[in-house]
Amino acid sequence: MLIDVHAHLLTAGMLNRHEFWGPFMKPQGLTMGHFSLGTKQPAKATTDEEAQANLLARMTHASRRALMAERGVDKLVMSTPSHCFMYWAGEFANEYARICNDELSAFCRVDPAHFDFWCHANLADPESAAQEIKRAVTQLGAKGVCVGGANFNGLQAHDERLFPVWETLSQLDVPIMVHGFNQSIYWGEKHTDDKFETTSIVGDCVDETLFFWYLICGGALDVFPQLKTYITHAGGMAVFQLGRLSELNRAMAPDARNQRPLLEYMPNFYFDLDVHAPGLRRGVAEVVGAQRLLYGTNFGGAYDHGDLTDGIGLSDGDRERVRSGNAIELLKLEVPAIQEQGAAAKSV
């Protein structure tokens, strides 16, 4: 069985919700305010209507299931695209979180055997975020919350003002998914100063590393020791610089509030294998261990590297852990229908 926990969804109901922030799908790309997601690909549409229709055609249940079948994926766990987090958008950010969760939930209810979701919440407003997470999990079926790196409109992930969010997640016993985002979205017209789409291409990995660092250094895991976090893109740079972070946490971070050595918090974190070479994936698996790895690919995104568990030295048991077992356990996923389908297919 294969469960991909890193996939994104946009529906018609998630588009065109604010006169300025949108989000809008235009020929130049997904657009929020002054910002459009850059691409070197030639425009595939000449009008906004055509661009939106092209996007939504890739987001239907049928088109998603077709690509899943092609790639051998049994279940997707989807989230709001990181470019649409709206932390910078004032009160609309709270409204948009509710919209996203209603839309994600409605999509998944049509085919729960193949689709689940991470909810969205406006962490720039922690009290409202905690309330929305509770609603999404207890009423809509969300399996956790997807958050955007380490900066929520200036509120850093180490800030104790976020403790109500961590407390709610701990009480609900659901995890965090961390996915960096284009910080330049809220720079206004100066977003063009972000040369080469750096706040996305490099910044996503920086954000994800900072979340790991801030959550530990800020003492959140001492207050909420059961809090679990999944960090996409193999943890940004956290896993690759784990020794440095561990050694210098005590020696050069005098304001760090963590009560234990940094490496003792590793059981609180999960990572995926979404890096671009088998040798790197092999290193992540060796450092992290199969019991803390999930399968996440940015499903249907800009690239596809085949089966991320191939050729990296995993035993059959560990490979199944990464491909599905850890996700089922962490997100409390219901998968009997998929298992029955798989068994039936093998018997044919």
Helices and strands as residue ranges (DSSP letters): E 3-8, G 12-14, E 24-26, E 29-32, E 35-36, H 48-57, H 61-71, E 75-79, G 82-84, H 91-110, E 115-117, E 119-120, H 126-135, I 136-140, E 145-147, E 151-152, E 155-156, G 160-162, H 163-172, E 176-178, G 183-193, G 195-197, H 198-201, H 203-217, H 220-223, E 229-231, H 232-235, H 242-251, G 262-268, E 269-271, H 278-288, G 290-292, H 316-320, I 321-325, H 326-331, H 336-347
